[in-house]
Amino acid sequence: MAKSKIVKANKKIAEKVTKGYKAIENSVTSSFKKMSDSVVKSYTKIEDKFVDQYLTKDGETIEDAKARLKKEEQMKKEEQAQKIADSIRR
């Protein structure tokens, strides 16, 4: 009988501790997610402003400029890869 009371008490303690840790974990995780979302949103605003001010061409939207820049970057990477492949073949 003494063992069963100790086991029951231990089980209750374990459940409460687990519940407490879960609450802390959820709080920390949610705070981190909010902070992370805020940082990403701020970065995106800065990036958009930079692209708008320095990298867009006349009449081009920010999204169009980003797409054009991404395409240009991909083309440069492909050209570099081609140059490397050509130099290896020689």
SVG drawing of the C-alpha trace seen along z (x, -y; Angstrom):
<svg xmlns="http://www.w3.org/2000/svg" viewBox="-2 -55 45 57">
<polyline fill="none" stroke="black" stroke-width="0.4" points="0.0,0.0 2.8,-2.4 4.4,-1.8 1.2,-2.5 0.8,-5.9 4.4,-6.8 3.9,-5.7 0.7,-7.8 2.3,-10.8 5.3,-10.5 3.1,-10.2 1.2,-13.4 4.5,-15.3 5.8,-14.0 2.6,-15.1 2.7,-18.6 6.4,-19.1 5.8,-17.9 2.8,-20.3 4.9,-23.2 7.8,-22.5 5.3,-22.2 3.9,-25.6 7.4,-27.2 8.3,-25.5 5.2,-26.7 5.8,-30.3 9.4,-30.4 8.6,-28.8 5.8,-31.3 8.0,-34.2 10.8,-33.1 8.4,-32.7 7.0,-36.2 10.5,-37.7 11.6,-35.7 8.6,-36.8 9.3,-40.4 12.9,-40.2 12.0,-38.7 9.3,-41.3 11.7,-44.1 14.4,-42.6 11.9,-42.3 10.9,-45.9 14.6,-47.0 15.3,-44.7 12.3,-46.1 13.3,-49.7 16.8,-49.0 15.7,-47.2 13.1,-50.0 15.7,-52.8 18.8,-51.3 17.9,-48.3 14.6,-48.9 14.6,-50.1 12.0,-52.7 8.5,-51.4 9.6,-48.1 8.0,-46.9 9.9,-45.7 8.8,-42.1 9.8,-42.4 13.2,-43.7 13.7,-40.9 12.7,-38.3 15.1,-39.9 17.9,-39.9 17.4,-36.3 17.3,-35.3 20.5,-37.3 22.2,-35.6 21.2,-32.2 22.5,-33.0 25.9,-34.1 26.1,-30.9 25.4,-28.8 28.0,-30.8 30.6,-30.2 29.7,-26.5 30.1,-26.3 33.5,-28.1 34.7,-25.6 33.4,-22.7 35.2,-24.0 38.4,-24.6 38.4,-21.0 37.8,-19.5 40.9,-21.3"/>
</svg>
